Amino acid sequence: MFGKRGNEGSGKGGTTGAAMPPIVTVTQAAVIERAAVPVLADSQSSASRPQSPAPTQRKRPARTEDYYDTKSQVFSALIDTIDLSQLAKLDTESAREEIRDIVNDIITIKNFAMSISEQEELLDDICNDVLGYGPLEPLLARDDIADIMVNGAGQTFIEVAGKTIESEVRFRDNAQLLSICQRIVGQVGRRVDESSPICDARLPDGSRVNVIAPPLAIDGTALTIRKFKKDKLKLDQLVKFGAITPEGAVLLQIIGRVRCNIVISGGTGSGKTTLLNCLTGFIDLDERVITCEDTAELQLQQPHVVRLETRPPNIEGEGEITMRDLIKNCLRMRPERIIVGEVRGPEVFDLLQAMNTGHDGSMGTIHANTPRECLARMESMIAMGGFTLPAKTVREIISGSIDVIIQAARLRDGSRRITHITEVVGMEGDVIITQDLMRYEIEGEDANGRIIGRHVSTGIGRPHFWDRARYFNEDKRLAATLDAMDKG
């Protein structure tokens, strides 16, 4: 057991049966909260540990005060027993086995009355506390959860199949919750505490994390995790889910292939980032791609990708690197495509300038509910940057830069659909002209409240990007796809 490994030089102690492992006094234990968990060395951080398989969906009994009292006693004895510096040198599975051995001995010596299932549950919880993210681990292991929303220590909600439900997961107290949040944001070099109570971060798998701590969060730390699926969605899977038709998927593939400048528009949770990940799959392998994000989420499969991430200001308010700074700098890095994870401010002007200066095929996402609203939001974002340009000039820049707007939406039944594939054609007077190639029409709902609708073609036979498709030898496939859409 681990206590023995920490004292190999002192001879073989005769511990048998339920005997406690040798106690190792450790300086680390002095700075660890009894309910919170030590952070392992960087070499054994959660970024390097393998993902545990999704647990079976058994209903866990509600935690009681007796359970937390027992767990606290066992945890205290565990911290007094193990040598954390030695534990950090082990791989995750070996460390988990050592912890389980010691915890089993502690339970036996202290004579806690527990069933086998209760003991297994306690073992899992303590291993998760020491090696992972505590009560969050079972939720992070499930691939059917899209969002995890922790509203203080006593309330956790999850989104499953588009619906928000309350989970049985609870934290011992707000101190444990804040400790786990600090561990998450600390892995990406950020901090959250009373002086910096708001933080954006990410998990090793790219899942998006937002933390807002007291005193801003009145009822305890609020943690929101937008989970990424372990198996990344592809366009054919979106077709299977009904988000787009097979012909629409081919049209999107052609749009990505022929280096159209694309903006993906949609509301929160509509699937913009997922769709952006799908479209990047059609970028040629020999292209140099640079991504700019607030928190690195995109996971491109091309070999030549440079990932850039913004940086918030430090505690003195200095050192901030904004999205505008990243986009301006990446123009000096010889990109062939620039991909911006989310456009939310005056950086839209720099992205449009990049699209206009030889970086065809650039992409980004923006929060908007319709393609027309997307164009209006870009205008207002440029105004936010203090640019004193005439409205017509701004619209000419937008219409000359953007080729296609793809609108994603989350419907009221929780399903996600691509509702518009819209071309930006040009200007007539002071108005930007657009035309829809495909749109989604809602026809009603079934007995279970699920939305019934269909994707329909608008009958456009020759899109505005036809010449670009012919340049890339995709004109015949484009014509066949449009014909199939009309017949569908």
C-alpha positions as CSV (number, residue, x, y, z in Angstrom):
1,M,0.0,0.0,0.0
2,F,1.0,3.6,-0.3
3,G,2.0,4.1,3.3
4,K,4.5,1.3,2.8
5,R,5.8,2.8,-0.4
6,G,6.5,6.1,1.4
7,N,8.7,4.2,3.9
8,E,10.4,1.6,1.8
9,G,13.8,2.3,3.4
10,S,12.5,1.6,7.0
11,G,12.0,-2.1,6.5
12,K,8.9,-4.2,6.0
13,G,6.4,-3.4,8.7
14,G,4.1,-6.3,9.5
15,T,0.8,-4.9,8.6
16,T,-1.8,-7.6,8.1
17,G,-5.5,-7.7,7.6
18,A,-7.0,-4.4,8.9
19,A,-3.8,-2.9,10.2
20,M,-3.3,0.8,9.3
21,P,-0.6,1.7,6.9
22,P,2.3,3.6,8.4
23,I,1.5,7.2,9.0
24,V,3.5,9.7,7.0
25,T,3.5,13.3,8.1
26,V,3.3,15.6,5.2
27,T,3.7,19.4,5.0
28,Q,1.1,19.5,2.2
29,A,-1.7,18.4,4.5
30,A,-1.4,21.7,6.5
31,V,-2.6,23.7,3.6
32,I,-5.5,21.5,2.5
33,E,-9.0,21.9,3.6
34,R,-10.5,18.8,5.1
35,A,-13.4,18.8,2.6
36,A,-11.4,20.0,-0.4
37,V,-8.9,18.1,-2.3
38,P,-5.1,18.4,-3.0
39,V,-4.1,19.3,-6.5
40,L,-1.6,16.8,-8.0
41,A,1.6,17.7,-9.7
42,D,1.3,19.2,-13.2
43,S,2.6,15.9,-14.6
44,Q,-0.4,14.1,-13.3
45,S,-3.0,16.7,-13.8
46,S,-6.4,15.8,-15.1
47,A,-5.3,16.7,-18.6
48,S,-3.2,13.6,-18.8
49,R,-5.5,11.1,-17.1
50,P,-7.7,8.8,-19.2
51,Q,-11.4,9.4,-19.4
52,S,-13.3,7.0,-17.2
53,P,-16.2,5.2,-18.9
54,A,-19.7,6.6,-18.5
55,P,-21.3,5.2,-15.4
56,T,-24.5,3.2,-15.4
57,Q,-27.5,5.4,-14.9
58,R,-28.5,4.1,-11.5
59,K,-30.3,6.4,-9.1
60,R,-28.1,7.5,-6.3
61,P,-29.7,8.0,-2.9
62,A,-29.7,11.5,-1.5
63,R,-26.7,12.4,0.6
64,T,-27.4,12.7,4.3
65,E,-25.5,14.5,7.0
66,D,-24.3,11.2,8.4
67,Y,-22.8,10.4,5.0
68,Y,-20.9,13.7,4.8
69,D,-19.7,13.3,8.5
70,T,-18.4,9.8,7.7
71,K,-16.7,11.0,4.5
72,S,-15.1,13.9,6.4
73,Q,-13.7,11.5,9.0
74,V,-12.3,9.1,6.4
75,F,-10.9,11.9,4.3
76,S,-9.1,13.4,7.4
77,A,-7.6,10.1,8.2
78,L,-6.6,9.6,4.6
79,I,-4.8,13.0,4.4
80,D,-2.9,12.2,7.7
81,T,-1.8,8.9,6.2
82,I,-0.7,9.4,2.7
83,D,2.4,11.2,1.4
84,L,1.0,13.6,-1.3
85,S,4.4,14.2,-2.9
86,Q,4.7,10.4,-3.5
87,L,1.1,10.1,-4.7
88,A,1.7,12.8,-7.3
89,K,4.4,10.6,-8.9
90,L,2.0,7.7,-9.6
91,D,-0.2,7.3,-12.7
92,T,-3.9,7.9,-12.1
93,E,-4.9,4.2,-11.9
94,S,-2.1,3.3,-9.5
95,A,-2.9,6.3,-7.3
96,R,-6.6,5.4,-7.3
97,E,-5.8,1.8,-6.2
98,E,-3.6,3.0,-3.4
99,I,-6.3,5.4,-2.1
100,R,-8.9,2.7,-2.2
101,D,-6.6,0.3,-0.2
102,I,-6.0,2.9,2.5
103,V,-9.7,4.0,2.6
104,N,-10.8,0.4,3.0
105,D,-8.4,0.0,6.0
106,I,-9.6,3.2,7.5
107,I,-13.3,2.1,7.3
108,T,-12.4,-1.3,8.9
109,I,-10.3,0.2,11.7
110,K,-12.9,2.9,12.6
111,N,-15.6,0.3,12.3
112,F,-18.0,2.3,10.2
113,A,-21.3,0.4,9.6
114,M,-21.6,0.5,5.8
115,S,-23.0,-1.8,3.2
116,I,-20.8,-2.9,0.2
117,S,-22.6,-0.5,-2.1
118,E,-22.3,2.4,0.3
119,Q,-18.6,1.7,0.8
120,E,-18.0,1.6,-3.0
121,E,-19.8,4.9,-3.3
122,L,-17.7,6.4,-0.6
123,L,-14.5,5.1,-2.3
124,D,-15.5,6.5,-5.6
125,D,-16.3,9.9,-4.1
126,I,-13.0,10.2,-2.2
127,C,-11.0,9.1,-5.3
128,N,-12.8,11.7,-7.3
129,D,-12.1,14.3,-4.7
130,V,-8.4,13.5,-4.6
131,L,-7.7,12.9,-8.2
132,G,-10.5,14.6,-10.1
133,Y,-13.3,17.2,-9.8
134,G,-15.1,15.7,-6.9
135,P,-18.9,15.4,-7.3
136,L,-18.7,16.6,-10.9
137,E,-16.8,13.5,-12.1
138,P,-19.9,11.3,-12.7
139,L,-21.5,14.1,-14.7
140,L,-18.4,14.8,-16.7
141,A,-18.1,11.1,-17.6
142,R,-21.6,11.0,-19.1
143,D,-21.7,11.8,-22.8
144,D,-25.4,12.5,-22.9
145,I,-25.1,15.7,-20.9
146,A,-24.8,19.0,-22.8
147,D,-24.6,21.4,-19.9
148,I,-23.9,21.3,-16.2
149,M,-25.2,24.2,-14.1
150,V,-24.2,24.4,-10.4
151,N,-26.1,27.0,-8.4
152,G,-24.2,26.9,-5.2
153,A,-23.3,23.8,-3.2
154,G,-26.8,22.4,-2.8
155,Q,-28.3,22.6,-6.3
156,T,-27.1,21.2,-9.6
157,F,-29.0,21.1,-12.9
158,I,-28.0,19.3,-16.1
159,E,-29.3,19.5,-19.7
160,V,-30.1,16.1,-21.3
161,A,-31.8,15.8,-24.7
162,G,-32.5,19.5,-24.8
163,K,-34.3,19.6,-21.5
164,T,-33.0,20.9,-18.2
165,I,-33.5,18.6,-15.2
166,E,-32.2,18.7,-11.6
167,S,-29.4,16.3,-10.7
168,E,-28.9,14.5,-7.4
169,V,-25.3,15.8,-7.3
170,R,-24.5,18.0,-4.3
171,F,-21.3,19.5,-2.8
172,R,-20.4,19.2,0.9
173,D,-20.3,23.0,1.2
174,N,-19.4,26.1,-0.8
175,A,-15.8,25.8,0.2
176,Q,-15.5,22.5,-1.6
177,L,-17.3,23.9,-4.7
178,L,-15.0,27.0,-4.8
179,S,-11.9,24.7,-4.3
180,I,-12.9,22.6,-7.4
181,C,-13.6,25.8,-9.4
182,Q,-10.1,27.1,-8.5
183,R,-8.6,23.8,-9.6
184,I,-10.3,23.9,-13.0
185,V,-9.4,27.5,-13.8
186,G,-5.9,27.1,-12.4
187,Q,-5.1,24.5,-15.1
188,V,-5.3,27.2,-17.7
189,G,-3.4,29.8,-15.7
190,R,-6.4,31.8,-14.5
191,R,-7.8,32.5,-11.0
192,V,-11.1,33.0,-9.3
193,D,-11.5,34.4,-5.8
194,E,-13.1,37.3,-4.1
195,S,-10.8,39.8,-5.9
196,S,-11.4,38.2,-9.3
197,P,-14.9,36.6,-9.0
198,I,-15.6,36.1,-12.7
199,C,-13.6,33.7,-14.8
200,D,-13.9,31.8,-18.1
201,A,-11.8,28.7,-18.5
202,R,-11.9,25.3,-20.2
203,L,-11.5,21.6,-19.3
204,P,-8.8,19.5,-20.9
205,D,-11.4,18.1,-23.4
206,G,-12.3,21.6,-24.5
207,S,-15.5,22.0,-22.5
208,R,-16.3,25.6,-21.8
209,V,-16.3,26.7,-18.1
210,N,-17.7,29.8,-16.5
211,V,-17.3,30.6,-12.8
212,I,-18.8,33.5,-10.9
213,A,-18.0,33.5,-7.2
214,P,-19.2,35.4,-4.1
215,P,-19.7,38.2,-3.4
216,L,-21.2,38.5,-6.9
217,A,-23.0,35.2,-6.6
218,I,-25.1,35.7,-3.6
219,D,-26.1,32.0,-2.9
220,G,-22.7,30.5,-3.4
221,T,-20.4,30.0,-6.4
222,A,-22.2,29.4,-9.7
223,L,-20.4,27.1,-12.1
224,T,-21.6,26.5,-15.7
225,I,-19.9,23.9,-17.9
226,R,-20.8,23.5,-21.6
227,K,-19.7,20.0,-22.3
228,F,-18.1,18.8,-25.4
229,K,-18.9,15.3,-26.6
230,K,-16.1,12.8,-26.6
231,D,-17.1,11.7,-30.1
232,K,-17.1,14.9,-32.2
233,L,-20.2,15.3,-34.4
234,K,-19.9,15.3,-38.1
235,L,-22.2,16.5,-40.8
236,D,-23.6,13.1,-41.5
237,Q,-24.6,12.8,-37.8
238,L,-26.3,16.2,-38.1
239,V,-28.3,14.7,-41.0
240,K,-29.2,11.7,-38.9
241,F,-30.4,13.9,-36.1
242,G,-32.6,15.9,-38.6
243,A,-30.6,19.2,-38.2
244,I,-30.2,19.3,-42.0
245,T,-31.1,17.3,-45.0
246,P,-28.6,15.2,-46.9
247,E,-28.7,17.6,-49.8
248,G,-28.2,20.5,-47.4
249,A,-25.2,18.8,-45.9
250,V,-23.6,18.4,-49.3
251,L,-24.3,22.1,-49.9
252,L,-22.5,23.0,-46.7
253,Q,-19.6,20.8,-47.6
254,I,-19.3,22.6,-50.9
255,I,-19.5,26.0,-49.2
256,G,-16.6,25.0,-46.9
257,R,-14.6,23.4,-49.7
258,V,-14.7,26.4,-52.1
259,R,-13.4,28.8,-49.4
260,C,-16.5,30.9,-48.9
261,N,-16.3,33.4,-46.0
262,I,-18.8,32.0,-43.5
263,V,-20.6,33.4,-40.5
264,I,-22.5,31.0,-38.3
265,S,-25.3,32.8,-36.6
266,G,-27.5,31.5,-33.7
267,G,-28.7,31.9,-30.2
268,T,-27.1,30.6,-27.0
269,G,-27.0,26.7,-27.1
270,S,-28.1,26.5,-30.7
271,G,-25.0,24.5,-31.8
272,K,-22.9,27.2,-33.4
273,T,-19.6,25.8,-32.2
274,T,-20.5,22.3,-33.1
275,L,-21.4,23.4,-36.6
276,L,-18.2,25.3,-36.9
277,N,-16.3,22.2,-36.0
278,C,-18.1,20.3,-38.6
279,L,-17.4,22.8,-41.4
280,T,-13.7,22.9,-40.5
281,G,-13.5,19.2,-41.4
282,F,-13.7,20.2,-45.1
283,I,-10.6,22.4,-45.0
284,D,-7.8,21.0,-47.1
285,L,-5.0,19.4,-45.2
286,D,-2.3,21.6,-46.7
287,E,-3.9,24.9,-45.6
288,R,-2.4,26.9,-42.7
289,V,-5.3,27.6,-40.3
290,I,-5.1,30.0,-37.3
291,T,-7.9,30.0,-34.7
292,C,-8.6,32.9,-32.3
293,E,-10.8,32.2,-29.2
294,D,-11.6,33.5,-25.8
295,T,-11.4,30.0,-24.5
296,A,-9.9,27.4,-26.8
297,E,-12.8,25.1,-27.8
298,L,-12.3,24.3,-31.5
299,Q,-10.7,21.0,-32.2
300,L,-9.5,21.0,-35.8
301,Q,-8.1,17.8,-37.3
302,Q,-5.8,19.4,-39.9
303,P,-2.1,19.1,-39.3
304,H,-1.2,22.8,-39.8
305,V,-3.2,24.6,-37.1
306,V,-2.1,27.4,-34.8
307,R,-4.4,28.0,-31.8
308,L,-4.5,31.4,-30.1
309,E,-6.4,32.4,-26.9
310,T,-7.1,35.7,-25.4
311,R,-5.8,36.6,-21.9
312,P,-7.7,38.6,-19.2
313,P,-6.0,41.3,-17.2
314,N,-4.1,40.4,-14.1
315,I,-5.0,41.5,-10.6
316,E,-3.4,44.9,-11.3
317,G,-5.5,45.3,-14.4
318,E,-2.6,44.9,-16.8
319,G,-1.5,42.3,-19.4
320,E,-4.9,41.9,-21.2
321,I,-4.7,40.4,-24.7
322,T,-8.0,41.0,-26.5
323,M,-9.5,39.3,-29.5
324,R,-8.6,42.3,-31.7
325,D,-5.0,41.9,-30.6
326,L,-5.0,38.2,-31.7
327,I,-6.6,38.9,-35.0
328,K,-4.3,41.7,-35.8
329,N,-1.3,39.6,-34.9
330,C,-2.4,36.5,-36.8
331,L,-2.5,38.6,-40.0
332,R,1.3,38.6,-39.7
333,M,1.5,34.9,-39.3
334,R,0.7,34.0,-42.9
335,P,-2.7,32.4,-42.3
336,E,-4.7,30.9,-45.2
337,R,-7.8,30.8,-43.1
338,I,-8.7,32.6,-39.9
339,I,-11.3,31.1,-37.7
340,V,-12.7,33.1,-34.8
341,G,-14.5,31.1,-32.2
342,E,-17.0,33.8,-31.3
343,V,-17.3,37.4,-32.6
344,R,-18.8,39.6,-29.9
345,G,-17.2,43.1,-30.3
346,P,-15.2,45.4,-32.5
347,E,-12.9,42.6,-33.5
348,V,-15.6,41.9,-36.2
349,F,-14.0,44.8,-38.2
350,D,-10.6,43.2,-38.2
351,L,-12.1,39.9,-39.2
352,L,-14.0,41.5,-42.1
353,Q,-10.7,43.2,-43.2
354,A,-8.9,39.9,-43.1
355,M,-11.7,38.3,-45.3
356,N,-11.2,41.1,-47.7
357,T,-7.4,40.8,-48.0
358,G,-6.8,37.3,-49.3
359,H,-7.9,35.1,-46.4
360,D,-10.8,33.5,-48.2
361,G,-12.5,30.7,-46.3
362,S,-12.4,32.4,-43.0
363,M,-15.1,31.6,-40.5
364,G,-16.6,32.8,-37.3
365,T,-19.8,32.6,-35.1
366,I,-22.0,35.4,-33.8
367,H,-25.0,35.6,-31.6
368,A,-28.1,36.5,-33.7
369,N,-31.6,35.1,-34.3
370,T,-31.9,35.6,-38.0
371,P,-29.5,36.2,-40.9
372,R,-30.7,39.8,-41.2
373,E,-30.2,40.4,-37.5
374,C,-26.7,38.9,-37.9
375,L,-25.8,41.7,-40.4
376,A,-27.3,44.4,-38.2
377,R,-25.3,43.1,-35.2
378,M,-22.1,43.3,-37.2
379,E,-22.9,46.9,-37.9
380,S,-23.5,47.7,-34.3
381,M,-20.3,45.9,-33.2
382,I,-18.3,48.0,-35.6
383,A,-19.9,51.1,-34.1
384,M,-18.9,49.8,-30.6
385,G,-15.3,50.0,-31.7
386,G,-15.5,53.7,-32.2
387,F,-15.1,53.6,-36.0
388,T,-16.6,56.8,-37.5
389,L,-17.5,55.3,-40.9
390,P,-20.7,56.1,-42.8
391,A,-23.4,53.4,-42.6
392,K,-23.2,52.7,-46.3
393,T,-19.4,52.2,-46.1
394,V,-19.8,49.8,-43.2
395,R,-22.4,47.8,-45.2
396,E,-20.3,47.7,-48.2
397,I,-17.4,46.2,-46.2
398,I,-19.8,43.6,-44.7
399,S,-21.4,42.7,-48.1
400,G,-17.9,42.5,-49.7
401,S,-16.5,40.2,-47.0
402,I,-19.3,37.7,-46.1
403,D,-20.4,35.1,-48.6
404,V,-22.7,32.9,-46.6
405,I,-24.6,33.1,-43.3
406,I,-25.6,29.8,-41.8
407,Q,-28.4,30.2,-39.2
408,A,-28.7,27.6,-36.4
409,A,-31.5,27.6,-33.9
410,R,-32.6,25.7,-30.8
411,L,-36.4,25.0,-31.1
412,R,-38.7,25.0,-28.1
413,D,-38.7,21.2,-27.9
414,G,-35.0,21.3,-27.4
415,S,-34.0,20.1,-30.9
416,R,-31.5,22.0,-32.9
417,R,-31.9,22.8,-36.6
418,I,-30.1,24.7,-39.3
419,T,-32.9,27.1,-40.3
420,H,-31.3,29.1,-43.0
421,I,-28.4,28.9,-45.5
422,T,-28.3,32.4,-46.8
423,E,-26.1,34.1,-49.4
424,V,-24.9,37.7,-49.1
425,V,-25.3,38.9,-52.7
426,G,-24.3,42.6,-52.6
427,M,-25.7,46.1,-52.2
428,E,-28.7,47.9,-53.7
429,G,-28.5,51.5,-52.6
430,D,-27.9,51.4,-48.8
431,V,-29.4,47.9,-48.3
432,I,-27.5,44.6,-48.1
433,I,-29.1,42.1,-50.4
434,T,-29.4,38.5,-49.3
435,Q,-31.0,35.4,-50.7
436,D,-31.9,32.1,-49.0
437,L,-30.7,28.9,-50.6
438,M,-32.5,26.7,-48.0
439,R,-34.7,27.3,-45.0
440,Y,-36.5,25.3,-42.4
441,E,-40.3,25.6,-42.2
442,I,-42.2,24.6,-39.1
443,E,-45.4,22.7,-39.8
444,G,-46.7,21.9,-36.3
445,E,-45.9,19.5,-33.5
446,D,-46.7,15.9,-32.7
447,A,-48.6,14.4,-29.7
448,N,-45.3,14.4,-27.7
449,G,-44.7,18.1,-28.3
450,R,-41.9,17.5,-30.8
451,I,-41.6,20.1,-33.6
452,I,-42.6,18.8,-37.1
453,G,-41.0,20.7,-39.9
454,R,-39.0,20.3,-43.1
455,H,-36.1,21.9,-45.0
456,V,-37.2,23.5,-48.3
457,S,-35.2,24.8,-51.2
458,T,-36.0,28.3,-52.4
459,G,-35.4,27.3,-56.0
460,I,-32.2,29.3,-56.5
461,G,-30.5,27.6,-59.5
462,R,-27.3,29.7,-59.7
463,P,-26.0,30.9,-56.3
464,H,-23.8,34.0,-56.1
465,F,-20.7,31.8,-55.3
466,W,-21.2,29.8,-58.5
467,D,-18.0,31.1,-60.2
468,R,-16.0,30.3,-57.0
469,A,-17.4,26.7,-57.1
470,R,-16.4,26.4,-60.8
471,Y,-12.9,27.6,-59.9
472,F,-12.6,24.7,-57.4
473,N,-14.2,22.2,-59.9
474,E,-17.3,21.9,-57.7
475,D,-19.8,23.4,-60.1
476,K,-21.2,20.1,-61.3
477,R,-21.7,18.8,-57.8
478,L,-23.3,22.1,-56.8
479,A,-25.7,22.0,-59.7
480,A,-26.7,18.4,-58.9
481,T,-27.2,19.2,-55.2
482,L,-29.4,22.2,-56.0
483,D,-31.5,20.0,-58.4
484,A,-31.9,17.4,-55.7
485,M,-33.0,20.0,-53.2
486,D,-35.6,21.3,-55.6
487,K,-37.0,17.8,-56.1
488,G,-37.0,17.1,-52.4
